[in-house]
Amino acid sequence: MDGIHPMRYEEINMKTLKKIAVAAAVTTAAFTASPVMAANIAVIAGSIQDGFFNKIKKGVDDATLVVKANGGTVNYMRTQNYDNFGPDLAQLINTAVSQGVQGIAIPVWVPESQIPALQAAAKKGIKIMMYNSGAEHRAAVNGINYFGSDEHVAGLAGGEYMAKNGSKHMLCHIQLPGAVNLEARCKGLQEGAAKNGAKVTVLRVPANLDGNATATAEAIKAELAKDASIDSVINLAAWASDAAAIAVQQAGKTGKVKLGAFDVSPAVLDRIQKGTQTMAIDQLPYLQGFLATTMLAAHIDFGTSLATIPVLTGPDIIDKSNIDTVLAGVKKGAR
């Protein structure tokens, strides 16, 4: 999929998502008929301090209405923070297994910690559905499907977009070094930039700075001071883009250094609307949570599965050309 044009990718992706939406509607109708059994599932997500997963939860909450209508349950489980991420995720998997769930929906961020625990769960007959991260590990954990973004493709699209919009030297900030989804984003960004005559420098900061806007702003500002050729900062989380905006302002480079981000927040969208941020790459987390939950329950209840594997929910590039449409979705709590 190297070199795929972002807008063409979006056209293909939206056609696929329309088909998936129809399948979800049919599944919902089936749920309200006569279920074979009631699905009891766990949805495991990231830190309670990470606002991104509130959007995942919105999708999970809407899907839970369907599951509960048929006597099933959904337990949304999150880590406390990212300080001990791999072992904490493994513990959540083991906790879900001990609670007797029939299925687990989960991203794979730390393969060495998660894969053995998920393999053990699968051997006990627990169904595994994947979302958000780790599509390449689906076979290893006997995953039914994957709902989310291909992070390399998303990075590639972002690198191409920024380079075609004037960026020559991008700084890619990784807030959790080693996380497979974040590393893939920066790698894709590097490739997309290089194909269009630009380059990328990767800034990896200690994981304990995750969510710390002040310390992150200082780290980014130091890089801007060290290398005056950096003309764009790309962050891999919405909160980190807020930190980058502060860093650019404090460095006296407002209007000289472009901002781009993976994922969105009200602040990110406000900057795009005002013209102080170039773009954001949305992976549609609402759909990830909704589809992973409903399709896992449908598989357990009715033995259904989708022919499309994986189901990609991104990348969707947000810029000044489509910001108003996106803001309409924000008002409804789904963007």
Secondary structure, DSSP 8 states (H G I E B T S, - for coil): -TT--HHHHHHHHHHHHHHHHHHHHHHHHHHTS--SS--EEEEEES-TT-THHHHHHHHHHHHHHHHHHTT-EEEEEE-S-STTHHHHHHHHHHHHHHTT-SEEEE--S-HHHHHHHHHHHHHTT-EEEEESS-GGGTGGGTEEEEEE--HHHHHHHHHHHHHHTT-SEEEEEESSTT-HHHHHHHHHHHHHHHTTT-EEEEEE--GGGTT-HHHHHHHHHHHHHH-TT--EEEESSHHHHHHHHHHHHHTT-TTTSEEEEES--HHHHHHHHHTSS-EEEE--HHHHHHHHHHHHHHHHHH----SSSSEE---EEE-TTTHHHHHHHHHTT--
